Amino acid sequence: MPVTADSSPAPVFAPCSGPVGPDALTLHTGPDRVVRMGEWQVMSTTARLETARLDHPERGDVGLPAALPPLRIGPLEIASPVVLAPMAGITNRAFRRLCREYGTARSSGATSLYVSEMITSRALVERNELTMRLIEHDLDESPRSTQLYSVDPVTTAAAVRILVSEDRADHIDLNFGCPVPKVTRRGGGGALPWKRELFRSIVAAAVREASPYDVPVTVKMRMGIDPEHQTYLDAGRLARDAGAAAVALHARTVAQAYSGVADWSAIARLKEAVTDIPVLGNGDIWSAEDALAMVAATGCDGVVVGRGCLGRPWLFADLAAAFAGRPERAQPTLGEVVDTLRRHAGYLVDFYDDEVKGCRDIRKHIAWYLKGFPAGSEIRNGLALVDSLAALDDLVGGLDRAAPWPGEPAEGQRGRAGNPRHVVLPEGWLDSRDLTPAQQALVAEAEESVSGG
């Protein structure tokens, strides 16, 4: 796949200077230059990046180099400080393989961390057939990373014990950010950190089981339930004190789901509050330049990439290059995109051991792969119904393989953003940061027995 090189020199980046309050990120050449969050959120990525890399007079003229050091999570060293976010129905073994191939292609073998889709602890303890398939990793996949969802410390401990004692994972992430109503209405997912002791005890249980095997445990969370009920600073400190090796923040609330703009200033505030373990930023990373801008603006230790890589697994090559201080970026032709799509379909067939299931799964990826390219409604509609590799080959054979990368039409947001929502919670959930007996019983029901959703 060809790459383009920007003739400009590699930029110099520096994290925001001075105190980071709720209303401003201080990114300036002098004390008179302050970018407030309202302004920051409407700035283009280029403007964000240019502002973030300005000299900081209190530090002299020396800024931090574009290259970022490896990310250290417990005993693990991740050469490229990038994490693939767990996405239900997306980050299975097939997609992780594809992302790894691109992530190492032009980065001298630099590794990122590729996390499985969410695994429900109860389903793992019960050895549900689908769940056991979802925790599988390729033989050459290292480190092997699994995300667990749980609302109960005892079940969490049992699930972690399976993963570590049976040598099924090298890293375990805990999900405290799910915004799905069927989960939050029972106090799970992004609603759970509101109950501080329950949150702390789940993290502590996971760490207790994983530590003897030297498997690090991390936490992924949101800012809180809504702007009036934020939890991320408390949760970050509690997770650190319970032994978490890193914390990742999706800079949106549960009420936002995936709508609006991620509030990167929250990542900066978390980084100020939690200084002795890595803090990772997540939200609105659609390009390598976005990732660099986030690091420059917040001082975070790495980035978590979700929807930005949908239909674009080569984003991990761009990110590896960017964090190594190199300017090349992938700009594939339509033929190269089609080859990637076809390889992805083949990996899904292998994952399911079923051609029909694999081809049905690839359908949801097709619009993402073809975004911005001239494909035509007839071919797109046919691809949306594809049920065999032969049919897929026949349909993509009608595309213009020489069509160049379309630029801006293929860039930017991917996946559904949706709209802000009213968060459905258990009755009286917000009345106290502690669980009542009735809420304890309700939360136990949130321990779903099916993974991946």
ROLOLO-648102 format. One record per residue (C-alpha): x, z, y. Coordinates in Angstrom, 3 decimals. Example, Ala and Ser with C-alpha at 12.3 -4.5 7.8 and 13.67 -1.06 7.14 Angstrom:
<recs>
rec X->12.300 | Z->7.800 | Y->-4.500 $
rec X->13.670 | Z->7.140 | Y->-1.060 $
</recs>
This chain:
<recs>
rec X->0.000 | Z->0.000 | Y->0.000 $
rec X->1.531 | Z->-1.006 | Y->3.354 $
rec X->2.171 | Z->1.565 | Y->6.016 $
rec X->2.522 | Z->1.314 | Y->9.750 $
rec X->5.177 | Z->3.079 | Y->11.758 $
rec X->4.594 | Z->4.227 | Y->15.292 $
rec X->7.572 | Z->3.214 | Y->17.374 $
rec X->7.328 | Z->6.374 | Y->19.434 $
rec X->9.595 | Z->9.272 | Y->18.491 $
rec X->8.285 | Z->12.017 | Y->16.247 $
rec X->6.362 | Z->14.501 | Y->18.407 $
rec X->7.325 | Z->18.077 | Y->18.985 $
rec X->4.685 | Z->20.697 | Y->18.317 $
rec X->4.336 | Z->24.326 | Y->19.268 $
rec X->1.591 | Z->26.834 | Y->18.529 $
rec X->-0.538 | Z->28.147 | Y->21.343 $
rec X->1.160 | Z->30.701 | Y->23.539 $
rec X->-0.104 | Z->33.935 | Y->24.976 $
rec X->-3.151 | Z->35.918 | Y->23.893 $
rec X->-6.015 | Z->33.973 | Y->22.366 $
rec X->-9.342 | Z->35.311 | Y->23.557 $
rec X->-12.856 | Z->34.267 | Y->22.609 $
rec X->-13.192 | Z->31.791 | Y->25.474 $
rec X->-9.856 | Z->30.027 | Y->25.654 $
rec X->-6.895 | Z->28.633 | Y->23.856 $
rec X->-3.820 | Z->28.828 | Y->26.082 $
rec X->-2.116 | Z->25.473 | Y->25.690 $
rec X->-0.211 | Z->24.762 | Y->28.877 $
rec X->2.892 | Z->23.713 | Y->30.757 $
rec X->2.406 | Z->26.552 | Y->33.173 $
rec X->0.136 | Z->29.518 | Y->33.804 $
rec X->-2.359 | Z->27.294 | Y->35.659 $
rec X->-3.125 | Z->25.115 | Y->32.597 $
rec X->-5.719 | Z->26.641 | Y->30.262 $
rec X->-7.901 | Z->24.627 | Y->27.904 $
rec X->-11.150 | Z->26.474 | Y->27.214 $
rec X->-13.052 | Z->25.978 | Y->23.991 $
rec X->-15.844 | Z->23.947 | Y->25.576 $
rec X->-13.240 | Z->21.514 | Y->26.890 $
rec X->-11.171 | Z->21.615 | Y->23.710 $
rec X->-14.094 | Z->20.677 | Y->21.500 $
rec X->-14.870 | Z->17.472 | Y->23.390 $
rec X->-11.261 | Z->16.311 | Y->23.704 $
rec X->-10.113 | Z->13.440 | Y->21.533 $
rec X->-7.542 | Z->14.171 | Y->18.862 $
rec X->-4.920 | Z->12.375 | Y->20.935 $
rec X->-5.711 | Z->14.558 | Y->23.928 $
rec X->-5.687 | Z->17.701 | Y->21.764 $
rec X->-2.317 | Z->16.751 | Y->20.349 $
rec X->-0.805 | Z->15.833 | Y->23.703 $
rec X->-1.993 | Z->19.103 | Y->25.233 $
rec X->-0.796 | Z->21.157 | Y->22.285 $
rec X->2.721 | Z->19.764 | Y->22.310 $
rec X->3.439 | Z->20.420 | Y->25.989 $
rec X->6.424 | Z->22.648 | Y->26.697 $
rec X->5.837 | Z->26.372 | Y->26.891 $
rec X->7.871 | Z->27.684 | Y->29.820 $
rec X->8.066 | Z->31.222 | Y->28.461 $
rec X->9.935 | Z->29.778 | Y->25.454 $
rec X->12.150 | Z->27.446 | Y->27.438 $
rec X->12.264 | Z->23.743 | Y->26.655 $
rec X->12.668 | Z->24.166 | Y->22.911 $
rec X->9.525 | Z->23.547 | Y->20.855 $
rec X->8.979 | Z->23.699 | Y->17.132 $
rec X->9.849 | Z->20.529 | Y->15.199 $
rec X->7.091 | Z->18.342 | Y->13.823 $
rec X->8.146 | Z->19.181 | Y->10.264 $
rec X->6.373 | Z->22.247 | Y->8.943 $
rec X->8.069 | Z->24.546 | Y->6.421 $
rec X->6.715 | Z->24.834 | Y->2.880 $
rec X->3.618 | Z->26.946 | Y->2.383 $
rec X->4.302 | Z->30.091 | Y->0.349 $
rec X->1.367 | Z->31.593 | Y->-1.523 $
rec X->2.682 | Z->34.489 | Y->-3.558 $
rec X->5.339 | Z->33.056 | Y->-5.902 $
rec X->4.182 | Z->29.464 | Y->-5.290 $
rec X->5.932 | Z->27.166 | Y->-2.850 $
rec X->3.827 | Z->24.231 | Y->-1.665 $
rec X->6.193 | Z->21.690 | Y->-0.140 $
rec X->3.502 | Z->19.960 | Y->1.928 $
rec X->1.343 | Z->22.702 | Y->3.525 $
rec X->-1.910 | Z->20.994 | Y->2.637 $
rec X->-4.765 | Z->22.188 | Y->0.415 $
rec X->-7.547 | Z->20.034 | Y->-1.016 $
rec X->-10.749 | Z->21.955 | Y->-0.338 $
rec X->-12.991 | Z->22.636 | Y->-3.317 $
rec X->-16.026 | Z->20.329 | Y->-3.118 $
rec X->-18.874 | Z->20.506 | Y->-5.623 $
rec X->-19.186 | Z->17.309 | Y->-7.614 $
rec X->-16.057 | Z->15.862 | Y->-5.985 $
rec X->-12.819 | Z->17.728 | Y->-6.739 $
rec X->-12.925 | Z->17.397 | Y->-10.499 $
rec X->-9.854 | Z->16.545 | Y->-12.544 $
rec X->-10.285 | Z->12.798 | Y->-11.872 $
rec X->-10.298 | Z->13.060 | Y->-8.074 $
rec X->-7.493 | Z->15.616 | Y->-8.022 $
rec X->-5.342 | Z->13.243 | Y->-10.084 $
rec X->-5.942 | Z->10.436 | Y->-7.601 $
rec X->-5.105 | Z->12.647 | Y->-4.613 $
rec X->-1.926 | Z->13.895 | Y->-6.303 $
rec X->-0.768 | Z->10.351 | Y->-6.955 $
rec X->-1.030 | Z->9.480 | Y->-3.280 $
rec X->0.273 | Z->12.823 | Y->-2.074 $
rec X->3.565 | Z->12.394 | Y->-3.916 $
rec X->3.942 | Z->8.603 | Y->-3.583 $
rec X->5.907 | Z->8.563 | Y->-0.329 $
rec X->6.776 | Z->12.198 | Y->0.148 $
rec X->9.790 | Z->12.547 | Y->-2.161 $
rec X->7.638 | Z->14.352 | Y->-4.677 $
rec X->6.342 | Z->16.937 | Y->-2.181 $
rec X->3.421 | Z->18.828 | Y->-3.665 $
rec X->0.191 | Z->19.926 | Y->-2.053 $
rec X->-2.345 | Z->22.315 | Y->-3.558 $
rec X->-5.354 | Z->20.624 | Y->-5.171 $
rec X->-8.176 | Z->23.073 | Y->-5.890 $
rec X->-10.916 | Z->22.611 | Y->-8.480 $
rec X->-14.554 | Z->22.462 | Y->-7.536 $
rec X->-16.284 | Z->25.833 | Y->-7.393 $
rec X->-16.561 | Z->27.682 | Y->-10.711 $
rec X->-19.183 | Z->30.395 | Y->-11.094 $
rec X->-17.644 | Z->33.518 | Y->-12.610 $
rec X->-20.617 | Z->34.320 | Y->-14.796 $
rec X->-20.647 | Z->30.800 | Y->-16.247 $
rec X->-16.949 | Z->31.113 | Y->-17.035 $
rec X->-17.414 | Z->34.475 | Y->-18.721 $
rec X->-20.229 | Z->32.958 | Y->-20.796 $
rec X->-17.981 | Z->29.948 | Y->-21.530 $
rec X->-20.600 | Z->27.488 | Y->-20.384 $
rec X->-19.708 | Z->24.009 | Y->-21.695 $
rec X->-19.744 | Z->22.309 | Y->-18.288 $
rec X->-17.734 | Z->25.119 | Y->-16.742 $
rec X->-15.062 | Z->24.931 | Y->-19.437 $
rec X->-14.735 | Z->21.204 | Y->-18.678 $
rec X->-14.449 | Z->21.883 | Y->-14.943 $
rec X->-11.534 | Z->24.308 | Y->-15.340 $
rec X->-9.473 | Z->21.723 | Y->-17.250 $
rec X->-6.308 | Z->20.407 | Y->-15.612 $
rec X->-4.073 | Z->17.452 | Y->-16.362 $
rec X->-0.944 | Z->18.276 | Y->-18.324 $
rec X->1.229 | Z->17.352 | Y->-15.331 $
rec X->-0.948 | Z->19.158 | Y->-12.764 $
rec X->1.066 | Z->21.909 | Y->-11.140 $
rec X->0.222 | Z->24.293 | Y->-9.726 $
rec X->-3.166 | Z->24.538 | Y->-11.459 $
rec X->-5.664 | Z->25.839 | Y->-8.926 $
rec X->-9.198 | Z->27.102 | Y->-9.614 $
rec X->-11.821 | Z->28.361 | Y->-7.193 $
rec X->-14.195 | Z->31.099 | Y->-8.330 $
rec X->-17.544 | Z->32.110 | Y->-6.886 $
rec X->-18.830 | Z->35.593 | Y->-7.626 $
rec X->-20.933 | Z->38.380 | Y->-6.176 $
rec X->-19.985 | Z->41.093 | Y->-8.649 $
rec X->-16.582 | Z->42.779 | Y->-9.002 $
rec X->-16.944 | Z->43.350 | Y->-12.767 $
rec X->-17.825 | Z->39.710 | Y->-13.463 $
rec X->-15.065 | Z->38.593 | Y->-11.115 $
rec X->-12.534 | Z->40.650 | Y->-13.035 $
rec X->-13.695 | Z->39.263 | Y->-16.391 $
rec X->-13.513 | Z->35.655 | Y->-15.136 $
rec X->-10.048 | Z->36.119 | Y->-13.660 $
rec X->-8.903 | Z->37.766 | Y->-16.887 $
rec X->-9.897 | Z->34.643 | Y->-18.831 $
rec X->-8.041 | Z->32.341 | Y->-16.459 $
rec X->-4.804 | Z->34.310 | Y->-16.415 $
rec X->-4.628 | Z->35.703 | Y->-19.952 $
rec X->-5.383 | Z->32.290 | Y->-21.460 $
rec X->-2.900 | Z->30.564 | Y->-19.120 $
rec X->-5.538 | Z->28.373 | Y->-17.460 $
rec X->-4.542 | Z->28.756 | Y->-13.800 $
rec X->-1.520 | Z->29.283 | Y->-11.549 $
rec X->-3.611 | Z->30.057 | Y->-8.469 $
rec X->-7.118 | Z->31.443 | Y->-7.968 $
rec X->-9.175 | Z->31.001 | Y->-4.811 $
rec X->-12.315 | Z->33.021 | Y->-4.079 $
rec X->-15.281 | Z->31.337 | Y->-2.392 $
rec X->-16.954 | Z->33.291 | Y->0.404 $
rec X->-18.122 | Z->30.323 | Y->2.447 $
rec X->-20.925 | Z->28.602 | Y->0.552 $
rec X->-23.798 | Z->27.905 | Y->3.038 $
rec X->-26.362 | Z->26.746 | Y->0.454 $
rec X->-29.716 | Z->28.520 | Y->1.034 $
rec X->-30.301 | Z->29.316 | Y->-2.649 $
rec X->-27.062 | Z->31.336 | Y->-2.523 $
rec X->-27.369 | Z->33.014 | Y->0.887 $
rec X->-30.960 | Z->34.114 | Y->0.322 $
rec X->-29.552 | Z->36.390 | Y->-2.389 $
rec X->-26.633 | Z->37.568 | Y->-0.279 $
rec X->-23.976 | Z->35.361 | Y->-1.858 $
rec X->-21.492 | Z->32.838 | Y->-0.450 $
rec X->-21.000 | Z->32.937 | Y->3.302 $
rec X->-23.448 | Z->35.841 | Y->3.608 $
rec X->-21.454 | Z->38.178 | Y->1.388 $
rec X->-18.591 | Z->39.208 | Y->3.742 $
rec X->-21.218 | Z->40.925 | Y->5.914 $
rec X->-21.199 | Z->43.632 | Y->3.247 $
rec X->-17.648 | Z->44.815 | Y->3.724 $
rec X->-17.220 | Z->47.049 | Y->0.677 $
rec X->-18.686 | Z->44.470 | Y->-1.711 $
rec X->-16.349 | Z->41.831 | Y->-0.298 $
rec X->-13.320 | Z->44.117 | Y->-0.543 $
rec X->-14.108 | Z->45.177 | Y->-4.093 $
rec X->-14.475 | Z->41.577 | Y->-5.333 $
rec X->-11.111 | Z->40.581 | Y->-3.850 $
rec X->-9.464 | Z->43.734 | Y->-5.194 $
rec X->-10.870 | Z->43.141 | Y->-8.690 $
rec X->-9.501 | Z->39.603 | Y->-8.767 $
rec X->-6.070 | Z->40.701 | Y->-7.520 $
rec X->-5.915 | Z->43.565 | Y->-10.023 $
rec X->-6.445 | Z->41.200 | Y->-12.970 $
rec X->-4.241 | Z->38.381 | Y->-11.684 $
rec X->-1.236 | Z->40.403 | Y->-10.484 $
rec X->0.253 | Z->41.226 | Y->-13.928 $
rec X->0.483 | Z->37.492 | Y->-14.559 $
rec X->1.964 | Z->36.752 | Y->-11.116 $
rec X->-1.006 | Z->34.530 | Y->-10.252 $
rec X->-1.810 | Z->34.683 | Y->-6.510 $
rec X->-5.376 | Z->35.125 | Y->-5.290 $
rec X->-6.562 | Z->33.635 | Y->-2.000 $
rec X->-9.812 | Z->33.755 | Y->-0.029 $
rec X->-11.753 | Z->30.936 | Y->1.648 $
rec X->-14.432 | Z->31.975 | Y->4.115 $
rec X->-16.400 | Z->30.993 | Y->7.203 $
rec X->-16.547 | Z->32.598 | Y->10.635 $
rec X->-19.674 | Z->34.505 | Y->9.729 $
rec X->-23.399 | Z->34.113 | Y->9.288 $
rec X->-24.058 | Z->32.997 | Y->12.879 $
rec X->-22.457 | Z->33.582 | Y->16.305 $
rec X->-24.013 | Z->37.065 | Y->16.534 $
rec X->-22.837 | Z->38.120 | Y->13.066 $
rec X->-19.216 | Z->37.073 | Y->12.721 $
rec X->-17.178 | Z->38.541 | Y->9.895 $
rec X->-13.938 | Z->36.582 | Y->9.626 $
rec X->-11.578 | Z->38.996 | Y->11.390 $
rec X->-12.761 | Z->41.980 | Y->9.348 $
rec X->-12.751 | Z->39.887 | Y->6.176 $
rec X->-9.255 | Z->38.578 | Y->6.838 $
rec X->-7.859 | Z->42.089 | Y->7.218 $
rec X->-9.787 | Z->43.406 | Y->4.217 $
rec X->-8.589 | Z->40.536 | Y->2.033 $
rec X->-4.991 | Z->41.113 | Y->3.083 $
rec X->-5.235 | Z->44.842 | Y->2.415 $
rec X->-6.773 | Z->44.161 | Y->-1.006 $
rec X->-3.779 | Z->42.016 | Y->-1.964 $
rec X->-4.863 | Z->38.454 | Y->-1.192 $
rec X->-1.882 | Z->36.105 | Y->-0.881 $
rec X->-3.469 | Z->33.961 | Y->1.846 $
rec X->-6.752 | Z->33.455 | Y->3.705 $
rec X->-8.372 | Z->30.164 | Y->4.708 $
rec X->-10.977 | Z->29.849 | Y->7.436 $
rec X->-13.546 | Z->27.080 | Y->7.760 $
rec X->-14.078 | Z->27.391 | Y->11.495 $
rec X->-17.855 | Z->27.125 | Y->11.350 $
rec X->-20.605 | Z->29.654 | Y->10.706 $
rec X->-23.023 | Z->29.522 | Y->7.796 $
rec X->-25.733 | Z->28.567 | Y->10.287 $
rec X->-23.729 | Z->25.500 | Y->11.305 $
rec X->-23.157 | Z->24.395 | Y->7.697 $
rec X->-21.225 | Z->21.154 | Y->8.416 $
rec X->-22.799 | Z->20.331 | Y->11.773 $
rec X->-21.316 | Z->20.499 | Y->15.228 $
rec X->-17.640 | Z->21.003 | Y->15.927 $
rec X->-15.278 | Z->23.406 | Y->14.186 $
rec X->-14.127 | Z->26.200 | Y->16.505 $
rec X->-10.367 | Z->26.048 | Y->16.066 $
rec X->-9.896 | Z->29.007 | Y->18.430 $
rec X->-11.238 | Z->31.214 | Y->15.619 $
rec X->-8.341 | Z->30.111 | Y->13.405 $
rec X->-5.930 | Z->31.098 | Y->16.166 $
rec X->-7.569 | Z->34.509 | Y->16.485 $
rec X->-7.399 | Z->35.049 | Y->12.731 $
rec X->-3.720 | Z->34.104 | Y->12.783 $
rec X->-3.144 | Z->36.744 | Y->15.464 $
rec X->-5.058 | Z->39.358 | Y->13.467 $
rec X->-3.472 | Z->38.618 | Y->10.083 $
rec X->0.244 | Z->38.105 | Y->10.490 $
rec X->1.769 | Z->39.074 | Y->7.151 $
rec X->0.152 | Z->36.487 | Y->4.837 $
rec X->-0.453 | Z->32.760 | Y->5.452 $
rec X->-3.549 | Z->31.755 | Y->7.403 $
rec X->-4.914 | Z->28.282 | Y->6.664 $
rec X->-7.222 | Z->26.263 | Y->8.905 $
rec X->-10.172 | Z->24.137 | Y->7.819 $
rec X->-12.662 | Z->22.032 | Y->9.751 $
rec X->-12.682 | Z->18.589 | Y->11.396 $
rec X->-9.465 | Z->17.254 | Y->9.883 $
rec X->-10.184 | Z->13.546 | Y->9.590 $
rec X->-6.608 | Z->12.317 | Y->9.975 $
rec X->-3.007 | Z->13.457 | Y->9.831 $
rec X->-3.046 | Z->13.685 | Y->13.618 $
rec X->-5.964 | Z->16.113 | Y->13.448 $
rec X->-3.969 | Z->18.288 | Y->11.049 $
rec X->-0.958 | Z->18.324 | Y->13.348 $
rec X->-3.168 | Z->19.137 | Y->16.311 $
rec X->-4.757 | Z->22.045 | Y->14.453 $
rec X->-1.386 | Z->23.540 | Y->13.554 $
rec X->-0.120 | Z->23.043 | Y->17.096 $
rec X->-3.223 | Z->24.608 | Y->18.629 $
rec X->-3.640 | Z->27.581 | Y->16.312 $
rec X->-0.253 | Z->28.358 | Y->14.783 $
rec X->-1.832 | Z->28.298 | Y->11.312 $
rec X->0.485 | Z->28.014 | Y->8.313 $
rec X->-1.239 | Z->25.053 | Y->6.693 $
rec X->-4.453 | Z->23.088 | Y->6.563 $
rec X->-7.364 | Z->22.739 | Y->4.141 $
rec X->-8.828 | Z->19.225 | Y->3.949 $
rec X->-12.325 | Z->18.539 | Y->2.653 $
rec X->-14.614 | Z->15.721 | Y->3.737 $
rec X->-11.802 | Z->13.858 | Y->5.483 $
rec X->-10.409 | Z->12.627 | Y->2.162 $
rec X->-13.700 | Z->11.324 | Y->0.770 $
rec X->-13.078 | Z->7.699 | Y->-0.180 $
rec X->-9.600 | Z->8.105 | Y->1.259 $
rec X->-7.275 | Z->9.910 | Y->-1.175 $
rec X->-4.281 | Z->8.322 | Y->0.563 $
rec X->-4.887 | Z->10.825 | Y->3.388 $
rec X->-2.612 | Z->13.139 | Y->1.394 $
rec X->0.220 | Z->10.622 | Y->1.770 $
rec X->-0.384 | Z->10.580 | Y->5.529 $
rec X->-0.415 | Z->14.386 | Y->5.655 $
rec X->2.777 | Z->14.719 | Y->3.622 $
rec X->4.502 | Z->12.269 | Y->5.962 $
rec X->3.159 | Z->13.942 | Y->9.089 $
rec X->4.253 | Z->17.435 | Y->8.084 $
rec X->7.679 | Z->16.066 | Y->7.157 $
rec X->7.958 | Z->14.680 | Y->10.688 $
rec X->7.588 | Z->11.036 | Y->9.660 $
rec X->5.320 | Z->8.569 | Y->11.519 $
rec X->4.146 | Z->6.237 | Y->8.741 $
rec X->0.433 | Z->6.080 | Y->7.968 $
rec X->-1.429 | Z->4.196 | Y->5.256 $
rec X->-3.554 | Z->1.222 | Y->6.312 $
rec X->-4.737 | Z->-0.357 | Y->3.054 $
rec X->-6.318 | Z->-3.775 | Y->2.763 $
rec X->-9.742 | Z->-4.059 | Y->1.178 $
rec X->-8.069 | Z->-5.209 | Y->-2.044 $
rec X->-5.986 | Z->-2.056 | Y->-2.182 $
rec X->-9.029 | Z->0.106 | Y->-1.456 $
rec X->-10.927 | Z->-1.650 | Y->-4.252 $
rec X->-8.027 | Z->-1.033 | Y->-6.652 $
rec X->-8.142 | Z->2.663 | Y->-5.754 $
rec X->-11.912 | Z->2.797 | Y->-6.251 $
rec X->-11.533 | Z->1.127 | Y->-9.642 $
rec X->-8.810 | Z->3.556 | Y->-10.701 $
rec X->-10.995 | Z->6.456 | Y->-9.594 $
rec X->-13.859 | Z->5.110 | Y->-11.719 $
rec X->-11.568 | Z->4.867 | Y->-14.719 $
rec X->-10.406 | Z->8.443 | Y->-14.249 $
rec X->-14.038 | Z->9.608 | Y->-14.080 $
rec X->-14.841 | Z->7.799 | Y->-17.324 $
rec X->-11.893 | Z->9.610 | Y->-18.886 $
rec X->-13.015 | Z->12.942 | Y->-17.408 $
rec X->-16.554 | Z->12.675 | Y->-18.779 $
rec X->-15.497 | Z->10.826 | Y->-21.922 $
rec X->-18.543 | Z->8.696 | Y->-21.152 $
rec X->-18.549 | Z->5.348 | Y->-19.334 $
rec X->-22.113 | Z->5.614 | Y->-18.068 $
rec X->-21.596 | Z->9.126 | Y->-16.640 $
rec X->-18.312 | Z->8.125 | Y->-15.040 $
rec X->-19.837 | Z->5.045 | Y->-13.414 $
rec X->-22.840 | Z->6.990 | Y->-12.189 $
rec X->-20.477 | Z->9.507 | Y->-10.607 $
rec X->-18.465 | Z->6.841 | Y->-8.778 $
rec X->-21.620 | Z->5.602 | Y->-7.043 $
rec X->-21.568 | Z->8.395 | Y->-4.452 $
rec X->-17.983 | Z->7.527 | Y->-3.512 $
rec X->-18.541 | Z->3.808 | Y->-2.859 $
rec X->-19.878 | Z->4.069 | Y->0.701 $
rec X->-16.925 | Z->6.286 | Y->1.607 $
rec X->-14.390 | Z->3.839 | Y->0.172 $
rec X->-15.964 | Z->0.823 | Y->1.879 $
rec X->-16.558 | Z->2.466 | Y->5.259 $
rec X->-15.776 | Z->-0.043 | Y->8.012 $
rec X->-15.005 | Z->-2.946 | Y->5.670 $
rec X->-17.068 | Z->-6.166 | Y->5.449 $
rec X->-18.860 | Z->-5.837 | Y->2.128 $
rec X->-22.432 | Z->-7.031 | Y->2.621 $
rec X->-25.665 | Z->-5.324 | Y->1.661 $
rec X->-26.063 | Z->-7.216 | Y->-1.633 $
rec X->-22.727 | Z->-6.017 | Y->-3.011 $
rec X->-23.203 | Z->-2.495 | Y->-1.644 $
rec X->-26.665 | Z->-2.231 | Y->-3.200 $
rec X->-25.325 | Z->-3.486 | Y->-6.520 $
rec X->-22.476 | Z->-0.979 | Y->-6.473 $
rec X->-24.972 | Z->1.809 | Y->-5.835 $
rec X->-26.518 | Z->1.016 | Y->-9.238 $
rec X->-23.367 | Z->0.298 | Y->-11.235 $
rec X->-23.425 | Z->1.665 | Y->-14.798 $
rec X->-20.363 | Z->0.111 | Y->-16.444 $
rec X->-16.759 | Z->-0.685 | Y->-15.567 $
rec X->-17.417 | Z->-4.347 | Y->-16.318 $
rec X->-20.276 | Z->-4.397 | Y->-13.821 $
rec X->-18.065 | Z->-2.653 | Y->-11.272 $
rec X->-15.310 | Z->-5.228 | Y->-11.770 $
rec X->-17.785 | Z->-8.075 | Y->-11.411 $
rec X->-19.223 | Z->-6.748 | Y->-8.165 $
rec X->-15.934 | Z->-5.910 | Y->-6.421 $
rec X->-14.611 | Z->-9.308 | Y->-7.485 $
rec X->-16.845 | Z->-10.763 | Y->-4.770 $
rec X->-15.111 | Z->-8.881 | Y->-1.972 $
rec X->-12.447 | Z->-10.349 | Y->0.313 $
rec X->-9.345 | Z->-8.571 | Y->-0.934 $
rec X->-7.293 | Z->-9.821 | Y->2.007 $
rec X->-9.510 | Z->-8.116 | Y->4.593 $
rec X->-7.239 | Z->-5.854 | Y->6.671 $
rec X->-7.727 | Z->-2.186 | Y->7.404 $
rec X->-10.559 | Z->-2.153 | Y->9.999 $
rec X->-9.080 | Z->0.619 | Y->12.116 $
rec X->-11.507 | Z->2.804 | Y->14.058 $
rec X->-14.659 | Z->1.824 | Y->12.070 $
rec X->-12.994 | Z->3.246 | Y->8.949 $
rec X->-11.769 | Z->6.421 | Y->10.631 $
rec X->-13.465 | Z->9.638 | Y->11.664 $
rec X->-16.113 | Z->11.780 | Y->10.059 $
rec X->-17.118 | Z->11.304 | Y->6.439 $
rec X->-19.849 | Z->12.983 | Y->4.459 $
rec X->-23.075 | Z->14.415 | Y->5.789 $
rec X->-22.909 | Z->16.665 | Y->8.831 $
rec X->-26.560 | Z->17.721 | Y->8.909 $
rec X->-28.007 | Z->20.053 | Y->11.524 $
rec X->-27.706 | Z->23.749 | Y->12.306 $
rec X->-30.043 | Z->25.839 | Y->10.184 $
rec X->-31.721 | Z->29.190 | Y->10.042 $
rec X->-29.818 | Z->31.203 | Y->7.457 $
rec X->-32.121 | Z->32.653 | Y->4.822 $
rec X->-30.965 | Z->36.165 | Y->3.887 $
rec X->-32.289 | Z->39.057 | Y->1.798 $
rec X->-34.722 | Z->41.308 | Y->3.636 $
rec X->-32.904 | Z->43.748 | Y->5.888 $
rec X->-29.503 | Z->42.178 | Y->5.128 $
rec X->-28.267 | Z->42.420 | Y->8.703 $
rec X->-29.483 | Z->45.987 | Y->9.245 $
rec X->-26.295 | Z->47.500 | Y->7.807 $
rec X->-22.815 | Z->46.425 | Y->6.684 $
rec X->-23.437 | Z->48.396 | Y->3.449 $
rec X->-25.587 | Z->47.427 | Y->0.457 $
rec X->-28.839 | Z->49.212 | Y->-0.269 $
rec X->-29.808 | Z->49.696 | Y->-3.946 $
rec X->-32.477 | Z->46.999 | Y->-3.610 $
rec X->-29.965 | Z->44.573 | Y->-2.130 $
rec X->-27.492 | Z->45.402 | Y->-4.891 $
rec X->-30.043 | Z->44.295 | Y->-7.488 $
rec X->-30.831 | Z->41.122 | Y->-5.547 $
rec X->-27.188 | Z->40.163 | Y->-5.111 $
rec X->-26.678 | Z->40.425 | Y->-8.862 $
rec X->-29.183 | Z->37.586 | Y->-9.258 $
rec X->-26.963 | Z->35.337 | Y->-7.131 $
rec X->-24.415 | Z->35.219 | Y->-9.959 $
rec X->-25.566 | Z->31.771 | Y->-11.059 $
rec X->-24.678 | Z->30.628 | Y->-14.566 $
rec X->-24.002 | Z->27.005 | Y->-13.635 $
rec X->-20.830 | Z->25.851 | Y->-11.876 $
rec X->-20.041 | Z->23.005 | Y->-9.560 $
rec X->-22.914 | Z->23.401 | Y->-7.112 $
</recs>
